[in-house]
Amino acid sequence: MKIAELREMTREELFQKRRDLEDERFNLNMRRSLKALDNPLRLRQIGREIGCIMTVLREDELGIRKLAERKTSVLDTADADKEKS
């Protein structure tokens, strides 16, 4: 995943993506302890992706770059328009 794509995600989405990658890394490490992996380079890719996510989160924390705000759905905007009328 490219860093530009990560910067377009919200904080919650980044945390969820990091949790998913950490779970995948854990499962691959467990499989590696039992037998050889089909794609051992996937562990390296996962580590790099987690590093990119943590970098983007740190940039937001330090105020270097701001993350995307919470995305609103079509339904939320339709309800807001009704309230204004």
Biotite code that builds the C-alpha atoms (Angstrom):
import biotite.structure as struc

atoms = struc.array([
    struc.Atom([0.000, 0.000, 0.000], chain_id="A", res_id=1, res_name="MET", atom_name="CA", element="C"),
    struc.Atom([1.363, 3.402, -0.929], chain_id="A", res_id=2, res_name="LYS", atom_name="CA", element="C"),
    struc.Atom([1.909, 6.068, 1.705], chain_id="A", res_id=3, res_name="ILE", atom_name="CA", element="C"),
    struc.Atom([-0.368, 8.496, -0.169], chain_id="A", res_id=4, res_name="ALA", atom_name="CA", element="C"),
    struc.Atom([-3.223, 5.999, 0.208], chain_id="A", res_id=5, res_name="GLU", atom_name="CA", element="C"),
    struc.Atom([-2.512, 5.725, 3.935], chain_id="A", res_id=6, res_name="LEU", atom_name="CA", element="C"),
    struc.Atom([-2.629, 9.512, 4.364], chain_id="A", res_id=7, res_name="ARG", atom_name="CA", element="C"),
    struc.Atom([-6.147, 9.545, 2.920], chain_id="A", res_id=8, res_name="GLU", atom_name="CA", element="C"),
    struc.Atom([-7.394, 7.178, 5.630], chain_id="A", res_id=9, res_name="MET", atom_name="CA", element="C"),
    struc.Atom([-8.799, 8.227, 8.995], chain_id="A", res_id=10, res_name="THR", atom_name="CA", element="C"),
    struc.Atom([-7.086, 7.486, 12.297], chain_id="A", res_id=11, res_name="ARG", atom_name="CA", element="C"),
    struc.Atom([-9.555, 4.690, 13.102], chain_id="A", res_id=12, res_name="GLU", atom_name="CA", element="C"),
    struc.Atom([-9.003, 3.076, 9.703], chain_id="A", res_id=13, res_name="GLU", atom_name="CA", element="C"),
    struc.Atom([-5.234, 3.179, 10.207], chain_id="A", res_id=14, res_name="LEU", atom_name="CA", element="C"),
    struc.Atom([-5.486, 1.574, 13.638], chain_id="A", res_id=15, res_name="PHE", atom_name="CA", element="C"),
    struc.Atom([-7.739, -1.165, 12.230], chain_id="A", res_id=16, res_name="GLN", atom_name="CA", element="C"),
    struc.Atom([-5.362, -1.774, 9.302], chain_id="A", res_id=17, res_name="LYS", atom_name="CA", element="C"),
    struc.Atom([-2.430, -2.038, 11.715], chain_id="A", res_id=18, res_name="ARG", atom_name="CA", element="C"),
    struc.Atom([-4.319, -4.541, 13.895], chain_id="A", res_id=19, res_name="ARG", atom_name="CA", element="C"),
    struc.Atom([-5.165, -6.639, 10.840], chain_id="A", res_id=20, res_name="ASP", atom_name="CA", element="C"),
    struc.Atom([-1.540, -6.654, 9.681], chain_id="A", res_id=21, res_name="LEU", atom_name="CA", element="C"),
    struc.Atom([-0.278, -7.571, 13.152], chain_id="A", res_id=22, res_name="GLU", atom_name="CA", element="C"),
    struc.Atom([-2.740, -10.473, 13.273], chain_id="A", res_id=23, res_name="ASP", atom_name="CA", element="C"),
    struc.Atom([-1.589, -11.633, 9.846], chain_id="A", res_id=24, res_name="GLU", atom_name="CA", element="C"),
    struc.Atom([2.066, -11.378, 10.926], chain_id="A", res_id=25, res_name="ARG", atom_name="CA", element="C"),
    struc.Atom([1.338, -13.401, 14.072], chain_id="A", res_id=26, res_name="PHE", atom_name="CA", element="C"),
    struc.Atom([-0.392, -16.118, 12.042], chain_id="A", res_id=27, res_name="ASN", atom_name="CA", element="C"),
    struc.Atom([2.458, -16.264, 9.525], chain_id="A", res_id=28, res_name="LEU", atom_name="CA", element="C"),
    struc.Atom([5.017, -16.554, 12.332], chain_id="A", res_id=29, res_name="ASN", atom_name="CA", element="C"),
    struc.Atom([3.036, -19.430, 13.851], chain_id="A", res_id=30, res_name="MET", atom_name="CA", element="C"),
    struc.Atom([2.894, -21.201, 10.488], chain_id="A", res_id=31, res_name="ARG", atom_name="CA", element="C"),
    struc.Atom([6.594, -20.559, 9.945], chain_id="A", res_id=32, res_name="ARG", atom_name="CA", element="C"),
    struc.Atom([7.405, -22.314, 13.218], chain_id="A", res_id=33, res_name="SER", atom_name="CA", element="C"),
    struc.Atom([5.578, -25.420, 12.007], chain_id="A", res_id=34, res_name="LEU", atom_name="CA", element="C"),
    struc.Atom([6.645, -25.531, 8.352], chain_id="A", res_id=35, res_name="LYS", atom_name="CA", element="C"),
    struc.Atom([8.069, -23.452, 5.533], chain_id="A", res_id=36, res_name="ALA", atom_name="CA", element="C"),
    struc.Atom([5.944, -20.591, 4.246], chain_id="A", res_id=37, res_name="LEU", atom_name="CA", element="C"),
    struc.Atom([4.717, -20.350, 0.663], chain_id="A", res_id=38, res_name="ASP", atom_name="CA", element="C"),
    struc.Atom([5.706, -16.670, 0.509], chain_id="A", res_id=39, res_name="ASN", atom_name="CA", element="C"),
    struc.Atom([8.277, -15.859, 3.209], chain_id="A", res_id=40, res_name="PRO", atom_name="CA", element="C"),
    struc.Atom([8.750, -12.318, 1.866], chain_id="A", res_id=41, res_name="LEU", atom_name="CA", element="C"),
    struc.Atom([5.223, -11.474, 3.001], chain_id="A", res_id=42, res_name="ARG", atom_name="CA", element="C"),
    struc.Atom([6.576, -11.096, 6.556], chain_id="A", res_id=43, res_name="LEU", atom_name="CA", element="C"),
    struc.Atom([8.922, -8.355, 5.339], chain_id="A", res_id=44, res_name="ARG", atom_name="CA", element="C"),
    struc.Atom([6.113, -6.637, 3.425], chain_id="A", res_id=45, res_name="GLN", atom_name="CA", element="C"),
    struc.Atom([3.880, -6.673, 6.489], chain_id="A", res_id=46, res_name="ILE", atom_name="CA", element="C"),
    struc.Atom([6.628, -5.161, 8.641], chain_id="A", res_id=47, res_name="GLY", atom_name="CA", element="C"),
    struc.Atom([7.155, -2.362, 6.151], chain_id="A", res_id=48, res_name="ARG", atom_name="CA", element="C"),
    struc.Atom([3.435, -1.637, 5.880], chain_id="A", res_id=49, res_name="GLU", atom_name="CA", element="C"),
    struc.Atom([3.127, -1.456, 9.676], chain_id="A", res_id=50, res_name="ILE", atom_name="CA", element="C"),
    struc.Atom([6.098, 0.926, 9.710], chain_id="A", res_id=51, res_name="GLY", atom_name="CA", element="C"),
    struc.Atom([4.456, 3.185, 7.123], chain_id="A", res_id=52, res_name="CYS", atom_name="CA", element="C"),
    struc.Atom([1.213, 3.237, 9.105], chain_id="A", res_id=53, res_name="ILE", atom_name="CA", element="C"),
    struc.Atom([3.058, 4.128, 12.295], chain_id="A", res_id=54, res_name="MET", atom_name="CA", element="C"),
    struc.Atom([4.931, 6.899, 10.455], chain_id="A", res_id=55, res_name="THR", atom_name="CA", element="C"),
    struc.Atom([1.687, 8.424, 9.175], chain_id="A", res_id=56, res_name="VAL", atom_name="CA", element="C"),
    struc.Atom([0.162, 8.252, 12.660], chain_id="A", res_id=57, res_name="LEU", atom_name="CA", element="C"),
    struc.Atom([3.244, 9.918, 14.143], chain_id="A", res_id=58, res_name="ARG", atom_name="CA", element="C"),
    struc.Atom([3.161, 12.682, 11.521], chain_id="A", res_id=59, res_name="GLU", atom_name="CA", element="C"),
    struc.Atom([-0.423, 13.403, 12.547], chain_id="A", res_id=60, res_name="ASP", atom_name="CA", element="C"),
    struc.Atom([0.497, 13.360, 16.225], chain_id="A", res_id=61, res_name="GLU", atom_name="CA", element="C"),
    struc.Atom([3.319, 15.865, 15.705], chain_id="A", res_id=62, res_name="LEU", atom_name="CA", element="C"),
    struc.Atom([1.185, 18.078, 13.478], chain_id="A", res_id=63, res_name="GLY", atom_name="CA", element="C"),
    struc.Atom([3.379, 17.609, 10.412], chain_id="A", res_id=64, res_name="ILE", atom_name="CA", element="C"),
    struc.Atom([0.455, 16.377, 8.312], chain_id="A", res_id=65, res_name="ARG", atom_name="CA", element="C"),
    struc.Atom([-3.198, 16.081, 9.166], chain_id="A", res_id=66, res_name="LYS", atom_name="CA", element="C"),
    struc.Atom([-5.102, 12.890, 8.502], chain_id="A", res_id=67, res_name="LEU", atom_name="CA", element="C"),
    struc.Atom([-8.427, 12.784, 6.747], chain_id="A", res_id=68, res_name="ALA", atom_name="CA", element="C"),
    struc.Atom([-11.393, 13.547, 8.938], chain_id="A", res_id=69, res_name="GLU", atom_name="CA", element="C"),
    struc.Atom([-14.123, 11.041, 9.617], chain_id="A", res_id=70, res_name="ARG", atom_name="CA", element="C"),
    struc.Atom([-15.873, 10.218, 6.394], chain_id="A", res_id=71, res_name="LYS", atom_name="CA", element="C"),
    struc.Atom([-19.563, 10.961, 6.279], chain_id="A", res_id=72, res_name="THR", atom_name="CA", element="C"),
    struc.Atom([-21.966, 8.726, 4.500], chain_id="A", res_id=73, res_name="SER", atom_name="CA", element="C"),
    struc.Atom([-24.639, 9.760, 2.045], chain_id="A", res_id=74, res_name="VAL", atom_name="CA", element="C"),
    struc.Atom([-27.265, 9.007, 4.674], chain_id="A", res_id=75, res_name="LEU", atom_name="CA", element="C"),
    struc.Atom([-25.679, 11.387, 7.207], chain_id="A", res_id=76, res_name="ASP", atom_name="CA", element="C"),
    struc.Atom([-25.726, 14.299, 4.776], chain_id="A", res_id=77, res_name="THR", atom_name="CA", element="C"),
    struc.Atom([-29.325, 13.574, 3.750], chain_id="A", res_id=78, res_name="ALA", atom_name="CA", element="C"),
    struc.Atom([-30.427, 13.666, 7.417], chain_id="A", res_id=79, res_name="ASP", atom_name="CA", element="C"),
    struc.Atom([-28.589, 16.953, 7.967], chain_id="A", res_id=80, res_name="ALA", atom_name="CA", element="C"),
    struc.Atom([-30.339, 18.507, 4.950], chain_id="A", res_id=81, res_name="ASP", atom_name="CA", element="C"),
    struc.Atom([-33.736, 17.482, 6.302], chain_id="A", res_id=82, res_name="LYS", atom_name="CA", element="C"),
    struc.Atom([-32.989, 19.074, 9.675], chain_id="A", res_id=83, res_name="GLU", atom_name="CA", element="C"),
    struc.Atom([-32.016, 22.376, 8.037], chain_id="A", res_id=84, res_name="LYS", atom_name="CA", element="C"),
    struc.Atom([-35.328, 22.570, 6.110], chain_id="A", res_id=85, res_name="SER", atom_name="CA", element="C"),
])
